[in-house]
């Protein structure tokens, strides 16, 4: 008899790895923010602006230094040389007719700078905050190292009260009459052949004279000037 073979034992091997699919993982999309890029662009823009301003400041400083070193600009001076009384008539209605001829000296001390005095000027003579007469300065161009005498005719009729007339009479008797001459004139600076921007010069001249008699020599006892520029 044939020997019967014992039944072979088979062992079930369990796979260690799970046959189930891995759990589903949601892929979250990544968004790259442009915040850092825009911030970097703004920073570059600010740096460029600051660099431009610094260069502009140095450029203007260099031009100003060159201008003041080479041309050495000086402010022109103005002086009332003479004041002639052509008419000074008090009326019965407390009005006053006045006519003055004022001679103004303009002195330009600059060697390379000239001035153009415009036609839209004004000049008035005041006594105790009341206007006596007014006129205009002649328009002209003044070259370098030049002295020009301007004759200004000033006329006016003013309404004076009895108190103001009495004060004026007392000043005339004392021989000390305070007046204020206010001048406003447009001026343009000329450097070589280049005309610069126009501005206004304001001149206030406080002076004391000895009399206001028509056709009599007037002596200027004292003067005080104040000059300002309006751009």
PyMOL commands that place a pseudoatom at each C-alpha (Angstrom):
pseudoatom trace, name=CA, resn=UNK, resi=1, chain=A, elem=C, hetatm=0, pos=[0.000, 0.000, 0.000]
pseudoatom trace, name=CA, resn=UNK, resi=2, chain=A, elem=C, hetatm=0, pos=[1.176, 3.224, -0.855]
pseudoatom trace, name=CA, resn=UNK, resi=3, chain=A, elem=C, hetatm=0, pos=[1.857, 5.468, 1.998]
pseudoatom trace, name=CA, resn=UNK, resi=4, chain=A, elem=C, hetatm=0, pos=[-0.623, 8.221, 2.042]
pseudoatom trace, name=CA, resn=UNK, resi=5, chain=A, elem=C, hetatm=0, pos=[1.016, 11.587, 2.326]
pseudoatom trace, name=CA, resn=UNK, resi=6, chain=A, elem=C, hetatm=0, pos=[-0.123, 13.721, 5.198]
pseudoatom trace, name=CA, resn=UNK, resi=7, chain=A, elem=C, hetatm=0, pos=[-2.044, 16.719, 4.059]
pseudoatom trace, name=CA, resn=UNK, resi=8, chain=A, elem=C, hetatm=0, pos=[0.213, 19.708, 3.666]
pseudoatom trace, name=CA, resn=UNK, resi=9, chain=A, elem=C, hetatm=0, pos=[-0.624, 22.560, 5.823]
pseudoatom trace, name=CA, resn=UNK, resi=10, chain=A, elem=C, hetatm=0, pos=[-0.834, 25.956, 4.148]
pseudoatom trace, name=CA, resn=UNK, resi=11, chain=A, elem=C, hetatm=0, pos=[-0.679, 29.143, 6.140]
pseudoatom trace, name=CA, resn=UNK, resi=12, chain=A, elem=C, hetatm=0, pos=[-2.539, 32.238, 4.989]
pseudoatom trace, name=CA, resn=UNK, resi=13, chain=A, elem=C, hetatm=0, pos=[-0.162, 35.124, 4.912]
pseudoatom trace, name=CA, resn=UNK, resi=14, chain=A, elem=C, hetatm=0, pos=[-1.828, 38.384, 5.666]
pseudoatom trace, name=CA, resn=UNK, resi=15, chain=A, elem=C, hetatm=0, pos=[-0.462, 41.295, 3.812]
pseudoatom trace, name=CA, resn=UNK, resi=16, chain=A, elem=C, hetatm=0, pos=[0.914, 43.774, 6.210]
pseudoatom trace, name=CA, resn=UNK, resi=17, chain=A, elem=C, hetatm=0, pos=[0.079, 46.618, 4.031]
pseudoatom trace, name=CA, resn=UNK, resi=18, chain=A, elem=C, hetatm=0, pos=[-3.516, 47.676, 3.974]
pseudoatom trace, name=CA, resn=UNK, resi=19, chain=A, elem=C, hetatm=0, pos=[-5.381, 47.146, 0.792]
pseudoatom trace, name=CA, resn=UNK, resi=20, chain=A, elem=C, hetatm=0, pos=[-7.580, 50.177, 1.476]
pseudoatom trace, name=CA, resn=UNK, resi=21, chain=A, elem=C, hetatm=0, pos=[-6.628, 53.299, -0.483]
pseudoatom trace, name=CA, resn=UNK, resi=22, chain=A, elem=C, hetatm=0, pos=[-5.033, 56.111, 1.517]
pseudoatom trace, name=CA, resn=UNK, resi=23, chain=A, elem=C, hetatm=0, pos=[-7.391, 58.672, 2.944]
pseudoatom trace, name=CA, resn=UNK, resi=24, chain=A, elem=C, hetatm=0, pos=[-8.268, 61.493, 0.545]
pseudoatom trace, name=CA, resn=UNK, resi=25, chain=A, elem=C, hetatm=0, pos=[-6.105, 64.508, 1.035]
pseudoatom trace, name=CA, resn=UNK, resi=26, chain=A, elem=C, hetatm=0, pos=[-7.437, 67.779, -0.328]
pseudoatom trace, name=CA, resn=UNK, resi=27, chain=A, elem=C, hetatm=0, pos=[-4.745, 69.735, -2.139]
pseudoatom trace, name=CA, resn=UNK, resi=28, chain=A, elem=C, hetatm=0, pos=[-5.220, 73.345, -1.017]
pseudoatom trace, name=CA, resn=UNK, resi=29, chain=A, elem=C, hetatm=0, pos=[-4.104, 75.697, -3.812]
pseudoatom trace, name=CA, resn=UNK, resi=30, chain=A, elem=C, hetatm=0, pos=[-1.295, 77.997, -2.839]
pseudoatom trace, name=CA, resn=UNK, resi=31, chain=A, elem=C, hetatm=0, pos=[-1.684, 81.664, -3.660]
pseudoatom trace, name=CA, resn=UNK, resi=32, chain=A, elem=C, hetatm=0, pos=[1.483, 83.733, -3.910]
pseudoatom trace, name=CA, resn=UNK, resi=33, chain=A, elem=C, hetatm=0, pos=[0.750, 87.130, -2.464]
pseudoatom trace, name=CA, resn=UNK, resi=34, chain=A, elem=C, hetatm=0, pos=[2.068, 90.130, -4.428]
pseudoatom trace, name=CA, resn=UNK, resi=35, chain=A, elem=C, hetatm=0, pos=[2.274, 92.279, -1.283]
pseudoatom trace, name=CA, resn=UNK, resi=36, chain=A, elem=C, hetatm=0, pos=[6.016, 92.019, -1.008]
pseudoatom trace, name=CA, resn=UNK, resi=37, chain=A, elem=C, hetatm=0, pos=[6.512, 92.884, -4.655]
pseudoatom trace, name=CA, resn=UNK, resi=38, chain=A, elem=C, hetatm=0, pos=[4.310, 95.993, -4.472]
pseudoatom trace, name=CA, resn=UNK, resi=39, chain=A, elem=C, hetatm=0, pos=[6.006, 97.057, -1.256]
pseudoatom trace, name=CA, resn=UNK, resi=40, chain=A, elem=C, hetatm=0, pos=[9.398, 96.724, -2.894]
pseudoatom trace, name=CA, resn=UNK, resi=41, chain=A, elem=C, hetatm=0, pos=[8.224, 98.809, -5.863]
pseudoatom trace, name=CA, resn=UNK, resi=42, chain=A, elem=C, hetatm=0, pos=[6.969, 101.599, -3.587]
pseudoatom trace, name=CA, resn=UNK, resi=43, chain=A, elem=C, hetatm=0, pos=[10.258, 101.573, -1.704]
pseudoatom trace, name=CA, resn=UNK, resi=44, chain=A, elem=C, hetatm=0, pos=[12.210, 101.926, -4.950]
pseudoatom trace, name=CA, resn=UNK, resi=45, chain=A, elem=C, hetatm=0, pos=[9.948, 104.778, -6.035]
pseudoatom trace, name=CA, resn=UNK, resi=46, chain=A, elem=C, hetatm=0, pos=[10.466, 106.601, -2.730]
pseudoatom trace, name=CA, resn=UNK, resi=47, chain=A, elem=C, hetatm=0, pos=[14.235, 106.127, -2.969]
pseudoatom trace, name=CA, resn=UNK, resi=48, chain=A, elem=C, hetatm=0, pos=[14.239, 107.500, -6.515]
pseudoatom trace, name=CA, resn=UNK, resi=49, chain=A, elem=C, hetatm=0, pos=[12.230, 110.551, -5.404]
pseudoatom trace, name=CA, resn=UNK, resi=50, chain=A, elem=C, hetatm=0, pos=[14.622, 111.249, -2.534]
pseudoatom trace, name=CA, resn=UNK, resi=51, chain=A, elem=C, hetatm=0, pos=[17.622, 110.881, -4.829]
pseudoatom trace, name=CA, resn=UNK, resi=52, chain=A, elem=C, hetatm=0, pos=[16.057, 113.286, -7.328]
pseudoatom trace, name=CA, resn=UNK, resi=53, chain=A, elem=C, hetatm=0, pos=[15.329, 115.841, -4.594]
pseudoatom trace, name=CA, resn=UNK, resi=54, chain=A, elem=C, hetatm=0, pos=[18.871, 115.612, -3.245]
pseudoatom trace, name=CA, resn=UNK, resi=55, chain=A, elem=C, hetatm=0, pos=[20.344, 116.082, -6.723]
pseudoatom trace, name=CA, resn=UNK, resi=56, chain=A, elem=C, hetatm=0, pos=[17.989, 119.002, -7.373]
pseudoatom trace, name=CA, resn=UNK, resi=57, chain=A, elem=C, hetatm=0, pos=[18.950, 120.662, -4.069]
pseudoatom trace, name=CA, resn=UNK, resi=58, chain=A, elem=C, hetatm=0, pos=[22.653, 120.303, -4.817]
pseudoatom trace, name=CA, resn=UNK, resi=59, chain=A, elem=C, hetatm=0, pos=[22.095, 121.639, -8.353]
pseudoatom trace, name=CA, resn=UNK, resi=60, chain=A, elem=C, hetatm=0, pos=[20.185, 124.698, -7.124]
pseudoatom trace, name=CA, resn=UNK, resi=61, chain=A, elem=C, hetatm=0, pos=[22.777, 125.312, -4.414]
pseudoatom trace, name=CA, resn=UNK, resi=62, chain=A, elem=C, hetatm=0, pos=[25.534, 125.151, -7.016]
pseudoatom trace, name=CA, resn=UNK, resi=63, chain=A, elem=C, hetatm=0, pos=[23.736, 127.575, -9.337]
pseudoatom trace, name=CA, resn=UNK, resi=64, chain=A, elem=C, hetatm=0, pos=[23.049, 129.971, -6.454]
pseudoatom trace, name=CA, resn=UNK, resi=65, chain=A, elem=C, hetatm=0, pos=[26.660, 129.812, -5.293]
pseudoatom trace, name=CA, resn=UNK, resi=66, chain=A, elem=C, hetatm=0, pos=[27.911, 130.426, -8.829]
pseudoatom trace, name=CA, resn=UNK, resi=67, chain=A, elem=C, hetatm=0, pos=[25.486, 133.340, -9.324]
pseudoatom trace, name=CA, resn=UNK, resi=68, chain=A, elem=C, hetatm=0, pos=[26.435, 135.061, -6.074]
pseudoatom trace, name=CA, resn=UNK, resi=69, chain=A, elem=C, hetatm=0, pos=[30.156, 134.418, -6.582]
pseudoatom trace, name=CA, resn=UNK, resi=70, chain=A, elem=C, hetatm=0, pos=[30.370, 135.626, -10.178]
pseudoatom trace, name=CA, resn=UNK, resi=71, chain=A, elem=C, hetatm=0, pos=[27.725, 138.391, -10.312]
pseudoatom trace, name=CA, resn=UNK, resi=72, chain=A, elem=C, hetatm=0, pos=[27.794, 139.503, -6.637]
pseudoatom trace, name=CA, resn=UNK, resi=73, chain=A, elem=C, hetatm=0, pos=[24.266, 141.005, -6.721]
pseudoatom trace, name=CA, resn=UNK, resi=74, chain=A, elem=C, hetatm=0, pos=[23.523, 144.132, -4.683]
pseudoatom trace, name=CA, resn=UNK, resi=75, chain=A, elem=C, hetatm=0, pos=[20.200, 145.754, -3.878]
pseudoatom trace, name=CA, resn=UNK, resi=76, chain=A, elem=C, hetatm=0, pos=[19.752, 149.116, -5.650]
pseudoatom trace, name=CA, resn=UNK, resi=77, chain=A, elem=C, hetatm=0, pos=[19.200, 152.157, -3.478]
pseudoatom trace, name=CA, resn=UNK, resi=78, chain=A, elem=C, hetatm=0, pos=[16.531, 154.852, -3.813]
pseudoatom trace, name=CA, resn=UNK, resi=79, chain=A, elem=C, hetatm=0, pos=[16.619, 158.359, -2.431]
pseudoatom trace, name=CA, resn=UNK, resi=80, chain=A, elem=C, hetatm=0, pos=[14.395, 161.442, -2.620]
pseudoatom trace, name=CA, resn=UNK, resi=81, chain=A, elem=C, hetatm=0, pos=[16.711, 164.171, -3.875]
pseudoatom trace, name=CA, resn=UNK, resi=82, chain=A, elem=C, hetatm=0, pos=[14.317, 167.112, -4.164]
pseudoatom trace, name=CA, resn=UNK, resi=83, chain=A, elem=C, hetatm=0, pos=[10.712, 167.979, -3.484]
pseudoatom trace, name=CA, resn=UNK, resi=84, chain=A, elem=C, hetatm=0, pos=[9.311, 171.045, -5.218]
pseudoatom trace, name=CA, resn=UNK, resi=85, chain=A, elem=C, hetatm=0, pos=[5.885, 172.402, -4.259]
pseudoatom trace, name=CA, resn=UNK, resi=86, chain=A, elem=C, hetatm=0, pos=[4.050, 173.623, -7.342]
pseudoatom trace, name=CA, resn=UNK, resi=87, chain=A, elem=C, hetatm=0, pos=[0.685, 174.109, -5.643]
pseudoatom trace, name=CA, resn=UNK, resi=88, chain=A, elem=C, hetatm=0, pos=[-0.593, 173.847, -2.073]
pseudoatom trace, name=CA, resn=UNK, resi=89, chain=A, elem=C, hetatm=0, pos=[-3.914, 175.647, -1.833]
pseudoatom trace, name=CA, resn=UNK, resi=90, chain=A, elem=C, hetatm=0, pos=[-6.388, 175.290, 1.007]
pseudoatom trace, name=CA, resn=UNK, resi=91, chain=A, elem=C, hetatm=0, pos=[-10.009, 175.907, 0.028]
pseudoatom trace, name=CA, resn=UNK, resi=92, chain=A, elem=C, hetatm=0, pos=[-12.925, 177.248, 2.046]
pseudoatom trace, name=CA, resn=UNK, resi=93, chain=A, elem=C, hetatm=0, pos=[-14.683, 173.849, 1.864]
pseudoatom trace, name=CA, resn=UNK, resi=94, chain=A, elem=C, hetatm=0, pos=[-11.769, 172.233, 3.761]
pseudoatom trace, name=CA, resn=UNK, resi=95, chain=A, elem=C, hetatm=0, pos=[-10.342, 170.674, 0.595]
pseudoatom trace, name=CA, resn=UNK, resi=96, chain=A, elem=C, hetatm=0, pos=[-6.715, 170.900, -0.453]
pseudoatom trace, name=CA, resn=UNK, resi=97, chain=A, elem=C, hetatm=0, pos=[-5.276, 171.126, -3.962]
pseudoatom trace, name=CA, resn=UNK, resi=98, chain=A, elem=C, hetatm=0, pos=[-1.715, 169.814, -4.110]
pseudoatom trace, name=CA, resn=UNK, resi=99, chain=A, elem=C, hetatm=0, pos=[0.937, 169.442, -6.811]
pseudoatom trace, name=CA, resn=UNK, resi=100, chain=A, elem=C, hetatm=0, pos=[4.451, 168.215, -6.073]
pseudoatom trace, name=CA, resn=UNK, resi=101, chain=A, elem=C, hetatm=0, pos=[7.450, 167.509, -8.284]
pseudoatom trace, name=CA, resn=UNK, resi=102, chain=A, elem=C, hetatm=0, pos=[9.504, 164.780, -6.603]
pseudoatom trace, name=CA, resn=UNK, resi=103, chain=A, elem=C, hetatm=0, pos=[12.991, 163.878, -7.836]
pseudoatom trace, name=CA, resn=UNK, resi=104, chain=A, elem=C, hetatm=0, pos=[14.011, 160.298, -6.996]
pseudoatom trace, name=CA, resn=UNK, resi=105, chain=A, elem=C, hetatm=0, pos=[17.531, 158.951, -7.454]
pseudoatom trace, name=CA, resn=UNK, resi=106, chain=A, elem=C, hetatm=0, pos=[17.870, 155.253, -8.336]
pseudoatom trace, name=CA, resn=UNK, resi=107, chain=A, elem=C, hetatm=0, pos=[21.400, 153.908, -7.893]
pseudoatom trace, name=CA, resn=UNK, resi=108, chain=A, elem=C, hetatm=0, pos=[22.314, 150.520, -9.397]
pseudoatom trace, name=CA, resn=UNK, resi=109, chain=A, elem=C, hetatm=0, pos=[25.725, 149.446, -8.008]
pseudoatom trace, name=CA, resn=UNK, resi=110, chain=A, elem=C, hetatm=0, pos=[25.873, 146.083, -9.850]
pseudoatom trace, name=CA, resn=UNK, resi=111, chain=A, elem=C, hetatm=0, pos=[28.456, 145.521, -12.570]
pseudoatom trace, name=CA, resn=UNK, resi=112, chain=A, elem=C, hetatm=0, pos=[26.637, 142.770, -14.483]
pseudoatom trace, name=CA, resn=UNK, resi=113, chain=A, elem=C, hetatm=0, pos=[22.988, 143.202, -13.479]
pseudoatom trace, name=CA, resn=UNK, resi=114, chain=A, elem=C, hetatm=0, pos=[20.440, 145.680, -14.839]
pseudoatom trace, name=CA, resn=UNK, resi=115, chain=A, elem=C, hetatm=0, pos=[16.808, 146.445, -14.030]
pseudoatom trace, name=CA, resn=UNK, resi=116, chain=A, elem=C, hetatm=0, pos=[13.672, 147.141, -16.049]
pseudoatom trace, name=CA, resn=UNK, resi=117, chain=A, elem=C, hetatm=0, pos=[11.149, 149.363, -14.269]
pseudoatom trace, name=CA, resn=UNK, resi=118, chain=A, elem=C, hetatm=0, pos=[7.621, 148.697, -15.525]
pseudoatom trace, name=CA, resn=UNK, resi=119, chain=A, elem=C, hetatm=0, pos=[4.914, 151.197, -16.335]
pseudoatom trace, name=CA, resn=UNK, resi=120, chain=A, elem=C, hetatm=0, pos=[2.338, 149.971, -13.787]
pseudoatom trace, name=CA, resn=UNK, resi=121, chain=A, elem=C, hetatm=0, pos=[3.847, 151.870, -10.867]
pseudoatom trace, name=CA, resn=UNK, resi=122, chain=A, elem=C, hetatm=0, pos=[2.250, 154.107, -8.250]
pseudoatom trace, name=CA, resn=UNK, resi=123, chain=A, elem=C, hetatm=0, pos=[3.516, 156.820, -5.926]
pseudoatom trace, name=CA, resn=UNK, resi=124, chain=A, elem=C, hetatm=0, pos=[1.551, 158.709, -3.293]
pseudoatom trace, name=CA, resn=UNK, resi=125, chain=A, elem=C, hetatm=0, pos=[2.347, 161.413, -0.747]
pseudoatom trace, name=CA, resn=UNK, resi=126, chain=A, elem=C, hetatm=0, pos=[0.621, 161.162, 2.627]
pseudoatom trace, name=CA, resn=UNK, resi=127, chain=A, elem=C, hetatm=0, pos=[0.305, 163.444, 5.626]
pseudoatom trace, name=CA, resn=UNK, resi=128, chain=A, elem=C, hetatm=0, pos=[-1.050, 162.041, 8.885]
pseudoatom trace, name=CA, resn=UNK, resi=129, chain=A, elem=C, hetatm=0, pos=[-2.610, 158.994, 7.142]
pseudoatom trace, name=CA, resn=UNK, resi=130, chain=A, elem=C, hetatm=0, pos=[-4.356, 161.241, 4.584]
pseudoatom trace, name=CA, resn=UNK, resi=131, chain=A, elem=C, hetatm=0, pos=[-3.394, 161.146, 0.918]
pseudoatom trace, name=CA, resn=UNK, resi=132, chain=A, elem=C, hetatm=0, pos=[-2.310, 164.494, -0.523]
pseudoatom trace, name=CA, resn=UNK, resi=133, chain=A, elem=C, hetatm=0, pos=[-1.432, 163.581, -4.117]
pseudoatom trace, name=CA, resn=UNK, resi=134, chain=A, elem=C, hetatm=0, pos=[-0.372, 160.710, -6.362]
pseudoatom trace, name=CA, resn=UNK, resi=135, chain=A, elem=C, hetatm=0, pos=[1.544, 160.002, -9.562]
pseudoatom trace, name=CA, resn=UNK, resi=136, chain=A, elem=C, hetatm=0, pos=[3.527, 157.409, -11.535]
pseudoatom trace, name=CA, resn=UNK, resi=137, chain=A, elem=C, hetatm=0, pos=[7.200, 156.701, -12.007]
pseudoatom trace, name=CA, resn=UNK, resi=138, chain=A, elem=C, hetatm=0, pos=[8.472, 156.670, -15.605]
pseudoatom trace, name=CA, resn=UNK, resi=139, chain=A, elem=C, hetatm=0, pos=[9.095, 153.248, -17.141]
pseudoatom trace, name=CA, resn=UNK, resi=140, chain=A, elem=C, hetatm=0, pos=[12.726, 152.769, -18.158]
pseudoatom trace, name=CA, resn=UNK, resi=141, chain=A, elem=C, hetatm=0, pos=[15.601, 150.283, -18.268]
pseudoatom trace, name=CA, resn=UNK, resi=142, chain=A, elem=C, hetatm=0, pos=[18.570, 150.887, -16.012]
pseudoatom trace, name=CA, resn=UNK, resi=143, chain=A, elem=C, hetatm=0, pos=[21.902, 149.395, -16.977]
pseudoatom trace, name=CA, resn=UNK, resi=144, chain=A, elem=C, hetatm=0, pos=[24.700, 148.191, -14.687]
pseudoatom trace, name=CA, resn=UNK, resi=145, chain=A, elem=C, hetatm=0, pos=[26.667, 150.777, -12.665]
pseudoatom trace, name=CA, resn=UNK, resi=146, chain=A, elem=C, hetatm=0, pos=[24.094, 153.455, -13.441]
pseudoatom trace, name=CA, resn=UNK, resi=147, chain=A, elem=C, hetatm=0, pos=[22.486, 156.330, -11.527]
pseudoatom trace, name=CA, resn=UNK, resi=148, chain=A, elem=C, hetatm=0, pos=[19.172, 157.641, -12.850]
pseudoatom trace, name=CA, resn=UNK, resi=149, chain=A, elem=C, hetatm=0, pos=[17.197, 160.658, -11.648]
pseudoatom trace, name=CA, resn=UNK, resi=150, chain=A, elem=C, hetatm=0, pos=[13.427, 160.288, -12.045]
pseudoatom trace, name=CA, resn=UNK, resi=151, chain=A, elem=C, hetatm=0, pos=[11.139, 163.309, -11.923]
pseudoatom trace, name=CA, resn=UNK, resi=152, chain=A, elem=C, hetatm=0, pos=[7.657, 162.384, -10.755]
pseudoatom trace, name=CA, resn=UNK, resi=153, chain=A, elem=C, hetatm=0, pos=[4.751, 164.813, -11.063]
pseudoatom trace, name=CA, resn=UNK, resi=154, chain=A, elem=C, hetatm=0, pos=[2.188, 164.211, -8.325]
pseudoatom trace, name=CA, resn=UNK, resi=155, chain=A, elem=C, hetatm=0, pos=[-1.209, 165.900, -8.174]
pseudoatom trace, name=CA, resn=UNK, resi=156, chain=A, elem=C, hetatm=0, pos=[-4.273, 165.507, -5.993]
pseudoatom trace, name=CA, resn=UNK, resi=157, chain=A, elem=C, hetatm=0, pos=[-7.262, 166.991, -4.245]
pseudoatom trace, name=CA, resn=UNK, resi=158, chain=A, elem=C, hetatm=0, pos=[-7.965, 165.802, -0.736]
pseudoatom trace, name=CA, resn=UNK, resi=159, chain=A, elem=C, hetatm=0, pos=[-10.740, 166.428, 1.749]
pseudoatom trace, name=CA, resn=UNK, resi=160, chain=A, elem=C, hetatm=0, pos=[-9.323, 167.783, 4.990]
pseudoatom trace, name=CA, resn=UNK, resi=161, chain=A, elem=C, hetatm=0, pos=[-11.195, 168.347, 8.196]
pseudoatom trace, name=CA, resn=UNK, resi=162, chain=A, elem=C, hetatm=0, pos=[-10.658, 171.449, 10.300]
pseudoatom trace, name=CA, resn=UNK, resi=163, chain=A, elem=C, hetatm=0, pos=[-8.604, 169.521, 12.877]
pseudoatom trace, name=CA, resn=UNK, resi=164, chain=A, elem=C, hetatm=0, pos=[-6.225, 168.137, 10.260]
pseudoatom trace, name=CA, resn=UNK, resi=165, chain=A, elem=C, hetatm=0, pos=[-5.831, 171.544, 8.648]
pseudoatom trace, name=CA, resn=UNK, resi=166, chain=A, elem=C, hetatm=0, pos=[-5.018, 173.078, 12.032]
pseudoatom trace, name=CA, resn=UNK, resi=167, chain=A, elem=C, hetatm=0, pos=[-2.331, 170.427, 12.671]
pseudoatom trace, name=CA, resn=UNK, resi=168, chain=A, elem=C, hetatm=0, pos=[-0.827, 171.084, 9.262]
pseudoatom trace, name=CA, resn=UNK, resi=169, chain=A, elem=C, hetatm=0, pos=[-0.784, 174.841, 9.905]
pseudoatom trace, name=CA, resn=UNK, resi=170, chain=A, elem=C, hetatm=0, pos=[1.025, 174.252, 13.213]
pseudoatom trace, name=CA, resn=UNK, resi=171, chain=A, elem=C, hetatm=0, pos=[3.618, 172.045, 11.500]
pseudoatom trace, name=CA, resn=UNK, resi=172, chain=A, elem=C, hetatm=0, pos=[4.191, 174.715, 8.871]
pseudoatom trace, name=CA, resn=UNK, resi=173, chain=A, elem=C, hetatm=0, pos=[4.733, 177.338, 11.574]
pseudoatom trace, name=CA, resn=UNK, resi=174, chain=A, elem=C, hetatm=0, pos=[7.208, 175.062, 13.400]
pseudoatom trace, name=CA, resn=UNK, resi=175, chain=A, elem=C, hetatm=0, pos=[9.112, 174.407, 10.186]
pseudoatom trace, name=CA, resn=UNK, resi=176, chain=A, elem=C, hetatm=0, pos=[8.881, 170.610, 10.562]
pseudoatom trace, name=CA, resn=UNK, resi=177, chain=A, elem=C, hetatm=0, pos=[6.301, 168.907, 8.344]
pseudoatom trace, name=CA, resn=UNK, resi=178, chain=A, elem=C, hetatm=0, pos=[6.316, 165.081, 8.336]
pseudoatom trace, name=CA, resn=UNK, resi=179, chain=A, elem=C, hetatm=0, pos=[5.387, 163.404, 5.044]
pseudoatom trace, name=CA, resn=UNK, resi=180, chain=A, elem=C, hetatm=0, pos=[5.320, 159.824, 3.847]
pseudoatom trace, name=CA, resn=UNK, resi=181, chain=A, elem=C, hetatm=0, pos=[6.046, 158.909, 0.220]
pseudoatom trace, name=CA, resn=UNK, resi=182, chain=A, elem=C, hetatm=0, pos=[4.957, 155.375, -0.745]
pseudoatom trace, name=CA, resn=UNK, resi=183, chain=A, elem=C, hetatm=0, pos=[6.171, 153.916, -4.040]
pseudoatom trace, name=CA, resn=UNK, resi=184, chain=A, elem=C, hetatm=0, pos=[5.237, 150.581, -5.637]
pseudoatom trace, name=CA, resn=UNK, resi=185, chain=A, elem=C, hetatm=0, pos=[6.986, 149.700, -8.891]
pseudoatom trace, name=CA, resn=UNK, resi=186, chain=A, elem=C, hetatm=0, pos=[7.262, 146.438, -10.892]
pseudoatom trace, name=CA, resn=UNK, resi=187, chain=A, elem=C, hetatm=0, pos=[10.904, 145.523, -11.516]
pseudoatom trace, name=CA, resn=UNK, resi=188, chain=A, elem=C, hetatm=0, pos=[12.503, 142.861, -13.702]
pseudoatom trace, name=CA, resn=UNK, resi=189, chain=A, elem=C, hetatm=0, pos=[16.124, 141.794, -13.196]
pseudoatom trace, name=CA, resn=UNK, resi=190, chain=A, elem=C, hetatm=0, pos=[18.305, 141.554, -16.315]
pseudoatom trace, name=CA, resn=UNK, resi=191, chain=A, elem=C, hetatm=0, pos=[21.440, 139.382, -16.168]
pseudoatom trace, name=CA, resn=UNK, resi=192, chain=A, elem=C, hetatm=0, pos=[23.396, 139.871, -19.370]
pseudoatom trace, name=CA, resn=UNK, resi=193, chain=A, elem=C, hetatm=0, pos=[20.711, 139.468, -22.025]
pseudoatom trace, name=CA, resn=UNK, resi=194, chain=A, elem=C, hetatm=0, pos=[18.464, 137.231, -19.905]
pseudoatom trace, name=CA, resn=UNK, resi=195, chain=A, elem=C, hetatm=0, pos=[15.377, 138.774, -18.296]
pseudoatom trace, name=CA, resn=UNK, resi=196, chain=A, elem=C, hetatm=0, pos=[14.376, 137.173, -15.035]
pseudoatom trace, name=CA, resn=UNK, resi=197, chain=A, elem=C, hetatm=0, pos=[11.003, 136.977, -13.331]
pseudoatom trace, name=CA, resn=UNK, resi=198, chain=A, elem=C, hetatm=0, pos=[9.231, 140.264, -12.535]
pseudoatom trace, name=CA, resn=UNK, resi=199, chain=A, elem=C, hetatm=0, pos=[8.559, 141.280, -8.929]
pseudoatom trace, name=CA, resn=UNK, resi=200, chain=A, elem=C, hetatm=0, pos=[7.353, 144.384, -7.090]
pseudoatom trace, name=CA, resn=UNK, resi=201, chain=A, elem=C, hetatm=0, pos=[9.504, 146.741, -5.049]
pseudoatom trace, name=CA, resn=UNK, resi=202, chain=A, elem=C, hetatm=0, pos=[7.839, 148.692, -2.236]
pseudoatom trace, name=CA, resn=UNK, resi=203, chain=A, elem=C, hetatm=0, pos=[9.618, 151.794, -0.984]
pseudoatom trace, name=CA, resn=UNK, resi=204, chain=A, elem=C, hetatm=0, pos=[8.412, 153.854, 1.983]
pseudoatom trace, name=CA, resn=UNK, resi=205, chain=A, elem=C, hetatm=0, pos=[10.200, 157.140, 2.537]
pseudoatom trace, name=CA, resn=UNK, resi=206, chain=A, elem=C, hetatm=0, pos=[9.447, 159.020, 5.751]
pseudoatom trace, name=CA, resn=UNK, resi=207, chain=A, elem=C, hetatm=0, pos=[10.797, 162.559, 5.476]
pseudoatom trace, name=CA, resn=UNK, resi=208, chain=A, elem=C, hetatm=0, pos=[10.549, 165.833, 7.318]
pseudoatom trace, name=CA, resn=UNK, resi=209, chain=A, elem=C, hetatm=0, pos=[10.606, 169.090, 5.324]
pseudoatom trace, name=CA, resn=UNK, resi=210, chain=A, elem=C, hetatm=0, pos=[10.760, 172.686, 6.470]
pseudoatom trace, name=CA, resn=UNK, resi=211, chain=A, elem=C, hetatm=0, pos=[7.910, 174.215, 4.439]
pseudoatom trace, name=CA, resn=UNK, resi=212, chain=A, elem=C, hetatm=0, pos=[5.179, 173.632, 1.855]
pseudoatom trace, name=CA, resn=UNK, resi=213, chain=A, elem=C, hetatm=0, pos=[5.079, 177.078, 0.326]
pseudoatom trace, name=CA, resn=UNK, resi=214, chain=A, elem=C, hetatm=0, pos=[4.571, 177.025, -3.457]
pseudoatom trace, name=CA, resn=UNK, resi=215, chain=A, elem=C, hetatm=0, pos=[7.551, 178.075, -5.577]
pseudoatom trace, name=CA, resn=UNK, resi=216, chain=A, elem=C, hetatm=0, pos=[9.799, 178.233, -2.533]
pseudoatom trace, name=CA, resn=UNK, resi=217, chain=A, elem=C, hetatm=0, pos=[12.813, 176.005, -2.028]
pseudoatom trace, name=CA, resn=UNK, resi=218, chain=A, elem=C, hetatm=0, pos=[11.967, 173.063, 0.199]
pseudoatom trace, name=CA, resn=UNK, resi=219, chain=A, elem=C, hetatm=0, pos=[14.677, 171.763, 2.486]
pseudoatom trace, name=CA, resn=UNK, resi=220, chain=A, elem=C, hetatm=0, pos=[14.620, 168.085, 3.443]
pseudoatom trace, name=CA, resn=UNK, resi=221, chain=A, elem=C, hetatm=0, pos=[15.542, 167.877, 7.132]
pseudoatom trace, name=CA, resn=UNK, resi=222, chain=A, elem=C, hetatm=0, pos=[15.562, 164.089, 7.598]
pseudoatom trace, name=CA, resn=UNK, resi=223, chain=A, elem=C, hetatm=0, pos=[14.737, 160.909, 5.705]
pseudoatom trace, name=CA, resn=UNK, resi=224, chain=A, elem=C, hetatm=0, pos=[14.157, 157.277, 6.610]
pseudoatom trace, name=CA, resn=UNK, resi=225, chain=A, elem=C, hetatm=0, pos=[13.685, 154.469, 4.070]
pseudoatom trace, name=CA, resn=UNK, resi=226, chain=A, elem=C, hetatm=0, pos=[12.092, 151.037, 4.221]
pseudoatom trace, name=CA, resn=UNK, resi=227, chain=A, elem=C, hetatm=0, pos=[12.388, 148.754, 1.175]
pseudoatom trace, name=CA, resn=UNK, resi=228, chain=A, elem=C, hetatm=0, pos=[10.647, 145.409, 0.719]
pseudoatom trace, name=CA, resn=UNK, resi=229, chain=A, elem=C, hetatm=0, pos=[10.173, 143.007, -2.191]
pseudoatom trace, name=CA, resn=UNK, resi=230, chain=A, elem=C, hetatm=0, pos=[6.928, 141.264, -3.114]
pseudoatom trace, name=CA, resn=UNK, resi=231, chain=A, elem=C, hetatm=0, pos=[7.274, 138.197, -5.369]
for i in range(1, 231): cmd.bond("trace and resi %d" % i, "trace and resi %d" % (i + 1))
show_as sticks, trace
zoom trace
